[in-house]
C-alpha cells in the first residue's frame, strides 16, 4: 500500500502529462492530492477517460450544527469529481478550471451512512468548454446529491 502525499504538482510536470495520466497519478498515489483532500479526508479512487470517482467516509468533523454533513463538503466532492473528469479527457499542456457548478442535495448525509462516493462523468468537452455531471451515492447506491459543472479549458 502506498503512502498518500498532499501538496501541488509543479506546472512543468503537469504539462508533461495528459489529463488522464495526471488523474491516474492521483489515484495511484504517484502524485500528491491537494491539501483540501487532506483536510476533508477524501480520496480520488478511480479514473478513466471521462470518468472519475472520489470517496469519503463522513465523520463528526464534517457535520453542520444540525448534525448532518455540511453541504460545502458535498459540493467539494462534486466539484472535484466533475472537474477531474473533464481533466481526464485533456491532452498534454491543456488545463481546466471550474467556471460554475450547480448541485442539488437530496438526502441528509450522516456518519452512520458510511462511505460515500462522488462519480463525475463528462457530458461534452470541446476546445474551450467542458461540461460534466456528478452523483453522490451511498454504499447501497442511493442517490444523495447530484450536480453539473461547466469548466473553462485552456492551454496551460
N, C-alpha and C positions, 0 to 999 in steps of 0.2 A: 504494500500500500504506500502510495506516495504522500509526502507531507505537503499540505496546501500552503501556498505562499500568497501574500497580498501586496499590492502596490500598483505600479503602472508599467506599461511596456513602452520603451522608447520609440520615437517616431520612425527611426531608421529600421528597426526590427519589424515594426508593424508594416511598413511599406514593402518589405521583402516577402511578405506572406499574402496569400489570398485571404479573403474574408473567412472562408471555410477553414483554412489552416489555422487562422487566428482563434476562431471559436473552438475548434477541436483541441487546440493547445490549452485553452481554459479548462475544458472537460478533463483532459489528461493530466493536468497539473504541471505541465511543462512551461506554462505562462502563469503569471500571478493573476488572481482575481482582484477586482477593485476593492478598496478598503471599506466601501459601504457594504459589500457582501460579507466582509468580516464582522462589521458592526451588527448587521442584522442576522447573520448566521445562515445565509443561503448559499447554495452551490449551483454551478452550471453542470448538469449531469448528462445531457445528451445533446449531440449536434450532428446534423446532416444538412445538405444543401437545402436552404429554405425552411428549416425547422430546428428549433432549439427548446430544450426543457430545462427549467430552473426549479430547484426543490428547497423546501424549508420545513423544519419541524417547529411549529409555533410554541413559544413558552411564555411565561409571565412577563418577560421583558418586551414583548410585542403588543401588550394589551393597552387599550384606551381606558379611561375611567369607568366605562360601563362593563368592563371585563371581557371585551371581545378584541380580536386582533385589529389594530389601528388600520384604517383604510389606506393610509400612506404606505404601510408595509405591503399591502396587496397591490397598490399602484406601482411600487418599486419592482415587485416581481414581474408584473405585466410589462412595464416599460423595458425591463432587462430582457425578458424572453423575446419580445417582439422586435426590439432594436437589434439584438444579436441574430435573430432570424434573418433580418434584412442584411446585416453584415455578412452572414454566411454565404450570400449569393454574389458578393462583390469580388472583382478582380484585384490583383496586386496594385497597390498605390491608390486605391479608392476607399474613401471613408464615408461615414454616415453619422447623422445626429438627429435626434427627435425634434420635429417641428411642432407636433401636437399629438396628444393622445386622449382618448375618452375611455372611461371604464364604467361598468355597472357592477355594483356589489349586490349579490343576490341573496346570500345566506350569511349569518354570522359565523365567523371563524373563531374557534377557541382552541386552547392547547389539547383538549380532550379529543379533538378531531384527528390528531396525529399528523403525519407527514402530508404536506400538500405539494402539488406540482403546478407550475405555470408553463404551459406549452404555447410557444409562438410559432405561427406559420405565415409565410409570405403570401400575400394576395397578388402583388404585382411589384416588379422592380424595374424601373427604367434608368435612363442616364442621369436624371436629376431628382426623381422622387421614387421612394419605395413605400409600399403600404403592407401592413401585416395585421393579423388578428391574434388574440391570445385568449386562453381559457385557463382558469384556476380550478382545479378539481381536488377532491379528497381521494383517499386510497380506494374507495368503492366507486369512483368515477362520478360522484355527484358534482354538478357544476356549482361553484361558489361565487365566481366572478368572471367577467369577460371584458374584452376591450378591443379597440382598434388603434392603430398608430399611423402617422404619416412621417416619414423620415426624409431629410434632405441628403442626397447623395452627391459627393464632391471629390475632386482629386485631392488626395492627402498631401 
